[in-house]
Amino acid sequence: MLIFRAAVFFLLIAAGLCFAFYIGTGQPRYKQWGLIILKWTVIAALGFFGVLILERLF
């Protein structure tokens, strides 16, 4: 469980860094990468919490 929390945390940090690079450089590719990383982080987090909820129900 600690691995999954760390993975979500590091993905959020990576997305934040991409957005910071976008602000610093103005290159749209960093914004695009940040949005892609953020999207997959949210999907992974929802899946993780869904498994936790199902685990508690059964």
N, CA, C and O atoms as a CHARMM CRD file, in Angstrom:
* protein
*
  232
    1    1 MET  N      0.82500  -1.17900   0.00000 PROA 1      0.00000
    2    1 MET  CA     0.00000   0.00000   0.00000 PROA 1      0.00000
    3    1 MET  C      0.87500   1.25100   0.00000 PROA 1      0.00000
    4    1 MET  O      0.53100   2.26300  -0.61100 PROA 1      0.00000
    5    2 LEU  N      1.98100   1.17000   0.67600 PROA 2      0.00000
    6    2 LEU  CA     2.89700   2.30400   0.73500 PROA 2      0.00000
    7    2 LEU  C      3.46100   2.62600  -0.64600 PROA 2      0.00000
    8    2 LEU  O      3.70000   3.78800  -0.97300 PROA 2      0.00000
    9    3 ILE  N      3.67000   1.59400  -1.44400 PROA 3      0.00000
   10    3 ILE  CA     4.19800   1.79500  -2.79500 PROA 3      0.00000
   11    3 ILE  C      3.20400   2.58100  -3.64400 PROA 3      0.00000
   12    3 ILE  O      3.59500   3.47500  -4.39400 PROA 3      0.00000
   13    4 PHE  N      1.91200   2.24600  -3.52400 PROA 4      0.00000
   14    4 PHE  CA     0.89900   2.94100  -4.31500 PROA 4      0.00000
   15    4 PHE  C      0.76700   4.39700  -3.88800 PROA 4      0.00000
   16    4 PHE  O      0.61200   5.28400  -4.72700 PROA 4      0.00000
   17    5 ARG  N      0.82700   4.63600  -2.59300 PROA 5      0.00000
   18    5 ARG  CA     0.77000   6.02500  -2.12000 PROA 5      0.00000
   19    5 ARG  C      1.97000   6.81500  -2.61600 PROA 5      0.00000
   20    5 ARG  O      1.82900   7.96000  -3.04500 PROA 5      0.00000
   21    6 ALA  N      3.14700   6.21000  -2.56000 PROA 6      0.00000
   22    6 ALA  CA     4.35200   6.88400  -3.03200 PROA 6      0.00000
   23    6 ALA  C      4.27100   7.15200  -4.53400 PROA 6      0.00000
   24    6 ALA  O      4.68400   8.21300  -5.00200 PROA 6      0.00000
   25    7 ALA  N      3.74000   6.18800  -5.28800 PROA 7      0.00000
   26    7 ALA  CA     3.61700   6.37000  -6.74100 PROA 7      0.00000
   27    7 ALA  C      2.68400   7.53500  -7.06600 PROA 7      0.00000
   28    7 ALA  O      3.00100   8.35600  -7.92700 PROA 7      0.00000
   29    8 VAL  N      1.54700   7.61800  -6.39200 PROA 8      0.00000
   30    8 VAL  CA     0.61400   8.72600  -6.63400 PROA 8      0.00000
   31    8 VAL  C      1.26600  10.04600  -6.23900 PROA 8      0.00000
   32    8 VAL  O      1.12700  11.04400  -6.94600 PROA 8      0.00000
   33    9 PHE  N      1.96900  10.05700  -5.12500 PROA 9      0.00000
   34    9 PHE  CA     2.64500  11.27100  -4.67300 PROA 9      0.00000
   35    9 PHE  C      3.68600  11.73400  -5.69800 PROA 9      0.00000
   36    9 PHE  O      3.73400  12.91400  -6.04600 PROA 9      0.00000
   37   10 PHE  N      4.51600  10.80700  -6.17800 PROA 10     0.00000
   38   10 PHE  CA     5.54900  11.18300  -7.13400 PROA 10     0.00000
   39   10 PHE  C      4.96300  11.59200  -8.48800 PROA 10     0.00000
   40   10 PHE  O      5.52400  12.45100  -9.16800 PROA 10     0.00000
   41   11 LEU  N      3.85100  10.99000  -8.88000 PROA 11     0.00000
   42   11 LEU  CA     3.19800  11.41500 -10.11400 PROA 11     0.00000
   43   11 LEU  C      2.62600  12.82500  -9.98100 PROA 11     0.00000
   44   11 LEU  O      2.67500  13.60700 -10.93000 PROA 11     0.00000
   45   12 LEU  N      2.08900  13.14900  -8.81400 PROA 12     0.00000
   46   12 LEU  CA     1.60800  14.51400  -8.59400 PROA 12     0.00000
   47   12 LEU  C      2.76400  15.50900  -8.61100 PROA 12     0.00000
   48   12 LEU  O      2.62800  16.60900  -9.14700 PROA 12     0.00000
   49   13 ILE  N      3.88900  15.13300  -8.03300 PROA 13     0.00000
   50   13 ILE  CA     5.07600  15.99900  -8.06600 PROA 13     0.00000
   51   13 ILE  C      5.54500  16.19200  -9.50700 PROA 13     0.00000
   52   13 ILE  O      5.90500  17.30100  -9.90200 PROA 13     0.00000
   53   14 ALA  N      5.54100  15.11000 -10.29100 PROA 14     0.00000
   54   14 ALA  CA     5.95900  15.20100 -11.69100 PROA 14     0.00000
   55   14 ALA  C      5.04000  16.12400 -12.48300 PROA 14     0.00000
   56   14 ALA  O      5.51000  16.92100 -13.29600 PROA 14     0.00000
   57   15 ALA  N      3.73700  16.02000 -12.25100 PROA 15     0.00000
   58   15 ALA  CA     2.79400  16.89700 -12.94600 PROA 15     0.00000
   59   15 ALA  C      3.03300  18.34800 -12.53600 PROA 15     0.00000
   60   15 ALA  O      3.01200  19.24300 -13.38100 PROA 15     0.00000
   61   16 GLY  N      3.25900  18.58400 -11.25300 PROA 16     0.00000
   62   16 GLY  CA     3.55800  19.94500 -10.78900 PROA 16     0.00000
   63   16 GLY  C      4.82400  20.50100 -11.41300 PROA 16     0.00000
   64   16 GLY  O      4.88000  21.67800 -11.77200 PROA 16     0.00000
   65   17 LEU  N      5.84300  19.65800 -11.54400 PROA 17     0.00000
   66   17 LEU  CA     7.08100  20.11100 -12.18100 PROA 17     0.00000
   67   17 LEU  C      6.86500  20.43900 -13.65500 PROA 17     0.00000
   68   17 LEU  O      7.42500  21.40600 -14.17100 PROA 17     0.00000
   69   18 CYS  N      6.05200  19.63100 -14.32600 PROA 18     0.00000
   70   18 CYS  CA     5.74900  19.92400 -15.73500 PROA 18     0.00000
   71   18 CYS  C      5.03900  21.26900 -15.87100 PROA 18     0.00000
   72   18 CYS  O      5.34500  22.04600 -16.77500 PROA 18     0.00000
   73   19 PHE  N      4.09300  21.54400 -14.97500 PROA 19     0.00000
   74   19 PHE  CA     3.39900  22.83200 -15.03200 PROA 19     0.00000
   75   19 PHE  C      4.34700  23.97800 -14.68700 PROA 19     0.00000
   76   19 PHE  O      4.23200  25.06700 -15.25100 PROA 19     0.00000
   77   20 ALA  N      5.27900  23.74400 -13.77000 PROA 20     0.00000
   78   20 ALA  CA     6.26600  24.77700 -13.43800 PROA 20     0.00000
   79   20 ALA  C      7.17700  25.05100 -14.63500 PROA 20     0.00000
   80   20 ALA  O      7.50800  26.20300 -14.91500 PROA 20     0.00000
   81   21 PHE  N      7.57900  23.99200 -15.33700 PROA 21     0.00000
   82   21 PHE  CA     8.39100  24.18500 -16.53800 PROA 21     0.00000
   83   21 PHE  C      7.60900  24.93400 -17.61100 PROA 21     0.00000
   84   21 PHE  O      8.17000  25.75400 -18.33700 PROA 21     0.00000
   85   22 TYR  N      6.30600  24.64700 -17.70800 PROA 22     0.00000
   86   22 TYR  CA     5.46700  25.35600 -18.67000 PROA 22     0.00000
   87   22 TYR  C      5.41400  26.84700 -18.34600 PROA 22     0.00000
   88   22 TYR  O      5.51600  27.68900 -19.23800 PROA 22     0.00000
   89   23 ILE  N      5.25600  27.15800 -17.08100 PROA 23     0.00000
   90   23 ILE  CA     5.21700  28.56500 -16.67400 PROA 23     0.00000
   91   23 ILE  C      6.56300  29.23200 -16.93600 PROA 23     0.00000
   92   23 ILE  O      6.62600  30.37900 -17.37900 PROA 23     0.00000
   93   24 GLY  N      7.64000  28.49500 -16.65500 PROA 24     0.00000
   94   24 GLY  CA     8.97600  29.06600 -16.82000 PROA 24     0.00000
   95   24 GLY  C      9.40300  29.23700 -18.26500 PROA 24     0.00000
   96   24 GLY  O     10.04300  30.22800 -18.61400 PROA 24     0.00000
   97   25 THR  N      9.04800  28.26500 -19.11600 PROA 25     0.00000
   98   25 THR  CA     9.52200  28.31100 -20.49700 PROA 25     0.00000
   99   25 THR  C      8.46200  28.76300 -21.49200 PROA 25     0.00000
  100   25 THR  O      8.78900  29.30600 -22.54700 PROA 25     0.00000
  101   26 GLY  N      7.19400  28.54000 -21.16200 PROA 26     0.00000
  102   26 GLY  CA     6.12400  28.89200 -22.08500 PROA 26     0.00000
  103   26 GLY  C      5.92300  27.87500 -23.19400 PROA 26     0.00000
  104   26 GLY  O      5.14500  28.11700 -24.11700 PROA 26     0.00000
  105   27 GLN  N      6.61600  26.73300 -23.12100 PROA 27     0.00000
  106   27 GLN  CA     6.47600  25.70800 -24.15700 PROA 27     0.00000
  107   27 GLN  C      5.24700  24.84300 -23.85200 PROA 27     0.00000
  108   27 GLN  O      5.13800  24.28000 -22.76300 PROA 27     0.00000
  109   28 PRO  N      4.33300  24.74200 -24.80500 PROA 28     0.00000
  110   28 PRO  CA     3.07900  24.03000 -24.54300 PROA 28     0.00000
  111   28 PRO  C      3.25100  22.52400 -24.32600 PROA 28     0.00000
  112   28 PRO  O      2.34700  21.88400 -23.78700 PROA 28     0.00000
  113   29 ARG  N      4.37500  21.94700 -24.72600 PROA 29     0.00000
  114   29 ARG  CA     4.54200  20.50500 -24.53500 PROA 29     0.00000
  115   29 ARG  C      4.59500  20.14500 -23.05800 PROA 29     0.00000
  116   29 ARG  O      4.15700  19.05900 -22.67800 PROA 29     0.00000
  117   30 TYR  N      5.12500  21.03600 -22.21000 PROA 30     0.00000
  118   30 TYR  CA     5.17500  20.75700 -20.77700 PROA 30     0.00000
  119   30 TYR  C      3.77500  20.76700 -20.16400 PROA 30     0.00000
  120   30 TYR  O      3.47700  19.97700 -19.26900 PROA 30     0.00000
  121   31 LYS  N      2.93300  21.65600 -20.64600 PROA 31     0.00000
  122   31 LYS  CA     1.54600  21.69000 -20.17800 PROA 31     0.00000
  123   31 LYS  C      0.82500  20.41600 -20.59200 PROA 31     0.00000
  124   31 LYS  O      0.06600  19.84800 -19.80600 PROA 31     0.00000
  125   32 GLN  N      1.05500  19.96900 -21.80600 PROA 32     0.00000
  126   32 GLN  CA     0.43300  18.75000 -22.30100 PROA 32     0.00000
  127   32 GLN  C      0.90000  17.53900 -21.48400 PROA 32     0.00000
  128   32 GLN  O      0.08100  16.70600 -21.09700 PROA 32     0.00000
  129   33 TRP  N      2.18800  17.43800 -21.22300 PROA 33     0.00000
  130   33 TRP  CA     2.70700  16.33000 -20.40500 PROA 33     0.00000
  131   33 TRP  C      2.12100  16.38200 -18.99900 PROA 33     0.00000
  132   33 TRP  O      1.74800  15.35100 -18.44000 PROA 33     0.00000
  133   34 GLY  N      2.04100  17.58600 -18.42600 PROA 34     0.00000
  134   34 GLY  CA     1.47900  17.73300 -17.08400 PROA 34     0.00000
  135   34 GLY  C      0.03600  17.27000 -17.02100 PROA 34     0.00000
  136   34 GLY  O     -0.36300  16.60300 -16.06600 PROA 34     0.00000
  137   35 LEU  N     -0.75200  17.61700 -18.03500 PROA 35     0.00000
  138   35 LEU  CA    -2.15500  17.19800 -18.06000 PROA 35     0.00000
  139   35 LEU  C     -2.28600  15.69100 -18.22900 PROA 35     0.00000
  140   35 LEU  O     -3.15700  15.06900 -17.62000 PROA 35     0.00000
  141   36 ILE  N     -1.42600  15.10100 -19.05400 PROA 36     0.00000
  142   36 ILE  CA    -1.46400  13.64800 -19.24400 PROA 36     0.00000
  143   36 ILE  C     -1.09300  12.92900 -17.95200 PROA 36     0.00000
  144   36 ILE  O     -1.75600  11.97000 -17.55800 PROA 36     0.00000
  145   37 ILE  N     -0.03200  13.39500 -17.29300 PROA 37     0.00000
  146   37 ILE  CA     0.38000  12.78000 -16.03000 PROA 37     0.00000
  147   37 ILE  C     -0.71300  12.94800 -14.97900 PROA 37     0.00000
  148   37 ILE  O     -1.01700  12.00900 -14.24200 PROA 37     0.00000
  149   38 LEU  N     -1.30100  14.13000 -14.90800 PROA 38     0.00000
  150   38 LEU  CA    -2.35800  14.38700 -13.93200 PROA 38     0.00000
  151   38 LEU  C     -3.57600  13.50300 -14.19300 PROA 38     0.00000
  152   38 LEU  O     -4.17400  12.98200 -13.25100 PROA 38     0.00000
  153   39 LYS  N     -3.94600  13.33000 -15.45300 PROA 39     0.00000
  154   39 LYS  CA    -5.08700  12.48700 -15.80400 PROA 39     0.00000
  155   39 LYS  C     -4.85700  11.05000 -15.35200 PROA 39     0.00000
  156   39 LYS  O     -5.73800  10.45000 -14.73600 PROA 39     0.00000
  157   40 TRP  N     -3.69500  10.49500 -15.64500 PROA 40     0.00000
  158   40 TRP  CA    -3.41600   9.11500 -15.27000 PROA 40     0.00000
  159   40 TRP  C     -3.22600   8.96200 -13.76700 PROA 40     0.00000
  160   40 TRP  O     -3.48600   7.89100 -13.21900 PROA 40     0.00000
  161   41 THR  N     -2.78100  10.00200 -13.10300 PROA 41     0.00000
  162   41 THR  CA    -2.67300   9.95200 -11.64300 PROA 41     0.00000
  163   41 THR  C     -4.05300   9.87700 -11.01500 PROA 41     0.00000
  164   41 THR  O     -4.26900   9.10000 -10.08500 PROA 41     0.00000
  165   42 VAL  N     -4.98500  10.67000 -11.50700 PROA 42     0.00000
  166   42 VAL  CA    -6.35200  10.64500 -10.98500 PROA 42     0.00000
  167   42 VAL  C     -7.00100   9.28900 -11.26100 PROA 42     0.00000
  168   42 VAL  O     -7.68800   8.74600 -10.39600 PROA 42     0.00000
  169   43 ILE  N     -6.79200   8.74500 -12.44500 PROA 43     0.00000
  170   43 ILE  CA    -7.35100   7.43200 -12.77700 PROA 43     0.00000
  171   43 ILE  C     -6.76800   6.35700 -11.86100 PROA 43     0.00000
  172   43 ILE  O     -7.50200   5.50200 -11.36600 PROA 43     0.00000
  173   44 ALA  N     -5.45600   6.39600 -11.63400 PROA 44     0.00000
  174   44 ALA  CA    -4.81500   5.41400 -10.75300 PROA 44     0.00000
  175   44 ALA  C     -5.30900   5.56400  -9.31700 PROA 44     0.00000
  176   44 ALA  O     -5.54700   4.56500  -8.63900 PROA 44     0.00000
  177   45 ALA  N     -5.46200   6.79400  -8.85000 PROA 45     0.00000
  178   45 ALA  CA    -5.93100   7.02600  -7.48400 PROA 45     0.00000
  179   45 ALA  C     -7.37200   6.54000  -7.31900 PROA 45     0.00000
  180   45 ALA  O     -7.70700   5.93600  -6.30000 PROA 45     0.00000
  181   46 LEU  N     -8.21500   6.79400  -8.29800 PROA 46     0.00000
  182   46 LEU  CA    -9.60000   6.31300  -8.22400 PROA 46     0.00000
  183   46 LEU  C     -9.65400   4.79300  -8.20400 PROA 46     0.00000
  184   46 LEU  O    -10.44400   4.20600  -7.46400 PROA 46     0.00000
  185   47 GLY  N     -8.82300   4.15900  -9.00800 PROA 47     0.00000
  186   47 GLY  CA    -8.75600   2.70200  -9.00000 PROA 47     0.00000
  187   47 GLY  C     -8.28200   2.16900  -7.66900 PROA 47     0.00000
  188   47 GLY  O     -8.82600   1.19200  -7.15400 PROA 47     0.00000
  189   48 PHE  N     -7.28100   2.80000  -7.11500 PROA 48     0.00000
  190   48 PHE  CA    -6.73100   2.38300  -5.82400 PROA 48     0.00000
  191   48 PHE  C     -7.77600   2.51300  -4.72100 PROA 48     0.00000
  192   48 PHE  O     -7.96200   1.59200  -3.92500 PROA 48     0.00000
  193   49 PHE  N     -8.45100   3.64900  -4.67500 PROA 49     0.00000
  194   49 PHE  CA    -9.46300   3.84500  -3.64500 PROA 49     0.00000
  195   49 PHE  C    -10.68200   2.96000  -3.88400 PROA 49     0.00000
  196   49 PHE  O    -11.34600   2.55000  -2.93100 PROA 49     0.00000
  197   50 GLY  N    -10.98000   2.66500  -5.13500 PROA 50     0.00000
  198   50 GLY  CA   -12.06800   1.73400  -5.43500 PROA 50     0.00000
  199   50 GLY  C    -11.76700   0.34200  -4.89600 PROA 50     0.00000
  200   50 GLY  O    -12.65100  -0.31800  -4.34900 PROA 50     0.00000
  201   51 VAL  N    -10.54200  -0.10000  -5.04700 PROA 51     0.00000
  202   51 VAL  CA   -10.13800  -1.39700  -4.50700 PROA 51     0.00000
  203   51 VAL  C    -10.22300  -1.38500  -2.98200 PROA 51     0.00000
  204   51 VAL  O    -10.67100  -2.36200  -2.38100 PROA 51     0.00000
  205   52 LEU  N     -9.80100  -0.30000  -2.35800 PROA 52     0.00000
  206   52 LEU  CA    -9.88900  -0.21200  -0.89700 PROA 52     0.00000
  207   52 LEU  C    -11.33400  -0.27300  -0.41700 PROA 52     0.00000
  208   52 LEU  O    -11.63100  -0.92900   0.58100 PROA 52     0.00000
  209   53 ILE  N    -12.23100   0.40900  -1.12300 PROA 53     0.00000
  210   53 ILE  CA   -13.64000   0.40100  -0.74600 PROA 53     0.00000
  211   53 ILE  C    -14.22500  -0.99200  -0.91800 PROA 53     0.00000
  212   53 ILE  O    -14.94700  -1.47600  -0.04600 PROA 53     0.00000
  213   54 LEU  N    -13.91700  -1.64500  -2.04500 PROA 54     0.00000
  214   54 LEU  CA   -14.42300  -2.99400  -2.25200 PROA 54     0.00000
  215   54 LEU  C    -13.88000  -3.96800  -1.22900 PROA 54     0.00000
  216   54 LEU  O    -14.57800  -4.89300  -0.81400 PROA 54     0.00000
  217   55 GLU  N    -12.63700  -3.76500  -0.82000 PROA 55     0.00000
  218   55 GLU  CA   -12.02500  -4.61900   0.18600 PROA 55     0.00000
  219   55 GLU  C    -12.76400  -4.50500   1.52300 PROA 55     0.00000
  220   55 GLU  O    -12.94900  -5.50200   2.22200 PROA 55     0.00000
  221   56 ARG  N    -13.17300  -3.32100   1.86500 PROA 56     0.00000
  222   56 ARG  CA   -13.88700  -3.12900   3.13600 PROA 56     0.00000
  223   56 ARG  C    -15.31600  -3.65100   3.08300 PROA 56     0.00000
  224   56 ARG  O    -15.86500  -4.05700   4.10700 PROA 56     0.00000
  225   57 LEU  N    -15.92300  -3.64400   1.90000 PROA 57     0.00000
  226   57 LEU  CA   -17.29100  -4.12800   1.77700 PROA 57     0.00000
  227   57 LEU  C    -17.37100  -5.64300   1.88800 PROA 57     0.00000
  228   57 LEU  O    -18.33700  -6.18600   2.42300 PROA 57     0.00000
  229   58 PHE  N    -16.35800  -6.31000   1.38200 PROA 58     0.00000
  230   58 PHE  CA   -16.38600  -7.78600   1.37100 PROA 58     0.00000
  231   58 PHE  C    -15.36800  -8.26100   2.30800 PROA 58     0.00000
  232   58 PHE  O    -15.19800  -9.46900   2.47500 PROA 58     0.00000
